[in-house]
Amino acid sequence: MIEKALIVSGGIVVLLTGLLILQKKKVVFWISFILTFLPLPYLTRYFDIEGPINFGWVNFFALAAIGVVISVFKVRKMYIPKSMLILYFGVLLVSAMSMVLNRSNIFSLIFAQRNYIMLFAYFAVFRLVLDTYNKDEIMGFVANLGLASSFMAIFQRFVFVIALQIGSGDMVTGLFIDDGAFLYFQLISMCIVFVYWLKDHELPHLILQKPIAFFTMFMTLAVANNKAGLVLVILVMGLALIKMGPAMIIKHIGKIAVGIVAFMVILTIYEGYHNAAYGESADDNTYAENITDPAFWFSYLVGDGTDESRFSKSGSLKRGAAVVFAYQQIQKSPAHYFFGRGPGSTAQTSFAGATNFLDKLYPNWKVGRTSMSFFIAETGMLGMLINVIFVISLFFWRPPGVRREPSRFTITRQVFIILTIIYLFYENMYMLPVWALTIVVMIYPTYPKEVYQSSKQHKSVPEMEPHEKKELTISEYQI
């Protein structure tokens, strides 16, 4: 399977390289961009369609290779924050120490680094179109993909689940393979549209009006019936409002009131799903009662203290229980405490280079089901700390050469980082390409494409009108 994936990936790379030679930058960008969202793994998971290749590996190998091709043949200077490179060097160093300590091999190290490889590949792809698309346009593309995922989720609910009855609500995952990734991307897309809507700023290329787009994605959370969906959407939109300030809240109180009404409608839909799934007996709590009950969340995430309660119905560890179990696994020695049980030790894969001994020892437990349990088990407390700092550092990141970043970019980036930190305990987004993609989107240069085009031609930033004048430079990005 891996060999076939490499062959297909090689074909894609040859195609994209030819397009680069022909100066088809936009085509290369869109092929690379859309590769992330093609829901072909969904067919394998829910319909048992075993193709001749593993599309997930095609995605990885193709994007990694095209990142190298772009870096070597098309652009020589990458626009990557230097702090990010320094922190990644720390991640790589700890992973290498863990590899040596646990007598793993270099293939397991590369396997465990695959999403950082994707991250740098996306930097290369986005660097290719720096003089083609500005940041507002990139945000519009992301919002449109959020809408596409919404439409797909609606189709999955009403066609696959209700009409054809070929599966459960777990099949409602939009363009992604599971509902956790679907919810994550929907929240990011909703935040972008929400901020641009309240800021009265144009969101280029958006296929629907901003309020319609926002409420379409909002209503889709009810269609997907994700338990944490409403809690996280309240958190994300609440954080966005707090970042905007009280004056903006007062100015848009009418829009916020409509949002509250929409929330109540969605809560009613959730209640319907909840009652249909769990019954309406006196012993059962409603959905609203559950999401406001700390005991429910502790049981949902960790269990009630018994060994059996640590596991979900599928047989895997619950999210919080996975973090606790991962921590227990590094108690073997001080070296394991700091450096973990080795890169690739939690992997559920047949990839020859992955040791995945924890997965073999505890089959179907999914020790690495959250990013936090994954970091702790594979790279210990030191690796976990550096990986978390890597994410947190982006909250305080400021675009170089810009005296003041437009608030719509700052708000969306900082809310995105808070959501990502929460998700460290909820899902293992680290292993999904969308994690790498959204990080690159959030720190895409904020200056307009016209400034970059002029700086390429004149080797300096052009003079701007007094109302536009900012201290703009691109040199601080260059590596």
Secondary structure, DSSP 4 states (H G I P E B T S, - for coil): -HHHHHHHHHHHHHHHHHHHHTT-HHHHHHHHHHHTT--HHHHHHHH----SS-HHHHHHHHHHHHHHHIIIII-S--B--HHHHHHHHHHHHHHHHHHHHTT--HHHHHHHTHHHHHHHHHHHHHHHTTTT--HHHHHHHHHHHHHHHHHHHHHIIIIIIIIS--S-GGG--TTSSSHHHHHHHHHHHHHHHHHHHHTT---TT-SS-HHHHHHHHHHHHHHHT-TTHHHHHHHHHHHHHHHH-HHHHHHTHHHHHHHHHHHHHHHHHHHHHHHHHH---TTSPPHHHHHT-HHHHHHHHT-SSSTGGGB-TTSSBPHHHHHHHHHHHTTT-HHHHHH-S-TTTT-----TT---HHHHHSTT--TTSSHHHHHHHHHHHHHHHHHHHHHHHHHH---TT-SS--HHHHHHHHHHHHHHHHHTTT--GGGSHHHHHHHHHHTS--S-HHHHHHHHHHSSPPP--TTT-----SGGGB-
